[in-house]
Amino acid sequence: MVLANVPLIVPADAVRQLQTDAPYVMVLRGDTAADTAARVPVRVGVQTQGRVQILEGLAPGDRSGGEHVPGARAEHGAGWRKFGT
């Protein structure tokens, strides 16, 4: 069961430009072989012990790919991790 309005907690290394006013996460978009990486702006909350609270921008089940380039074709299982499920 997924609760509505419950912030996600993600590893800090999933959030790029964390210490700026424009943090983002690279997220896999789509469920096919033609999936692409997308840069998704996020609003962060509490940061502690290598974890970051995401208040807006990600949904449960989103998959982060870390170093992938926006618009680049992404391969499933190539370093992607699923959040909040």
Residue pairs with C-beta under 8 A, 6 or more apart in sequence:
2 60
2 84
2 85
7 45
7 53
7 54
7 55
8 53
8 54
8 58
8 60
8 83
8 84
9 51
9 52
9 53
9 54
10 25
10 51
10 52
10 54
10 58
10 64
10 83
11 50
11 51
11 52
11 81
12 18
12 47
12 50
12 51
12 52
13 50
13 66
14 25
14 52
14 64
14 66
14 81
14 83
15 23
15 24
15 25
15 42
15 44
15 52
15 54
16 23
16 24
16 25
16 26
17 23
17 24
18 44
18 47
18 52
22 41
23 41
23 42
23 43
23 44
24 39
24 40
24 41
24 42
24 57
25 39
25 40
25 42
25 54
25 57
25 58
25 62
25 64
26 37
26 38
26 39
26 40
26 64
26 65
26 66
26 67
26 68
26 70
27 37
27 38
27 40
27 58
27 62
27 63
27 64
27 65
28 35
28 36
28 37
28 38
28 62
28 63
28 64
28 65
28 68
28 74
28 76
28 80
29 35
29 36
29 37
29 38
30 36
34 73
35 73
35 74
35 76
36 70
36 71
36 72
36 73
36 74
37 65
37 68
37 69
37 70
37 71
37 72
37 74
38 70
38 71
39 70
40 57
40 58
40 62
41 57
42 54
42 55
42 56
42 57
42 58
43 54
43 55
43 56
43 57
44 52
44 53
44 54
44 55
45 52
45 53
45 54
45 55
46 52
46 53
47 53
54 83
58 83
58 84
59 84
60 83
60 84
60 85
61 82
61 83
61 84
61 85
62 82
62 83
62 84
63 80
63 81
63 82
63 83
64 80
64 81
64 83
65 74
65 78
65 79
65 80
66 79
67 79
68 74
68 79
74 80
